[in-house]
């Protein structure tokens, strides 16, 4: 007799744990389809006042020196 793996119900990992906190965490992950926490992308620094203009002026000056 062969087993049909394609149609078999997936094994629930939460059933393998006896620690209630770990079991609940795995049940939540199974229910939510294992969606990962979102890590926000890093933003470039914001310059306030004349700091941004000063930085841009230095970059322009360095570019002229390299040319």
C-alpha positions in Angstrom: 0.0 0.0 0.0 1.4 3.4 -0.9 0.8 6.6 1.0 -0.4 9.7 -0.8 2.0 12.4 0.6 0.5 15.2 -1.5 -2.9 15.0 0.0 -1.7 14.1 3.6 -2.4 16.7 6.3 0.7 18.5 7.3 2.2 17.7 10.7 1.7 20.4 13.2 5.0 21.2 15.0 3.1 22.6 18.0 2.0 19.1 18.9 5.6 18.2 19.6 6.1 20.6 22.5 5.0 20.2 26.1 6.1 23.7 27.3 2.9 25.8 27.2 4.7 29.0 26.1 6.6 27.3 23.3 3.5 25.4 22.2 1.4 28.6 22.0 4.1 30.3 20.1 4.2 27.5 17.5 0.4 27.4 17.3 0.3 31.1 16.6 3.0 30.7 13.9 1.0 27.9 12.3 -2.2 29.9 12.4 -0.6 33.0 11.0 1.2 31.0 8.2 4.5 31.7 9.9 4.6 35.3 9.0 7.9 36.8 10.2 8.2 40.0 12.2 8.9 43.0 10.0 12.2 44.8 10.4 12.1 48.3 9.0 14.6 49.3 6.5 17.2 51.8 7.6 16.6 55.4 6.6 19.4 57.7 5.6 20.2 60.3 8.3 18.2 63.6 8.3 20.1 66.8 8.6 18.4 69.8 10.3 19.1 73.4 9.4 22.3 74.0 7.4 23.9 70.7 8.1 22.5 69.1 5.0 23.6 72.0 2.8 27.0 72.0 4.3 27.4 68.2 3.7 26.2 68.6 0.1 28.7 71.5 -0.4 31.5 69.3 0.9 30.6 66.5 -1.5 30.4 68.8 -4.4 33.9 70.2 -3.5 35.3 66.7 -3.2 33.9 65.8 -6.6 35.5 68.9 -8.1 38.9 68.0 -6.6 38.7 64.5 -8.0 37.8 65.7 -11.5 
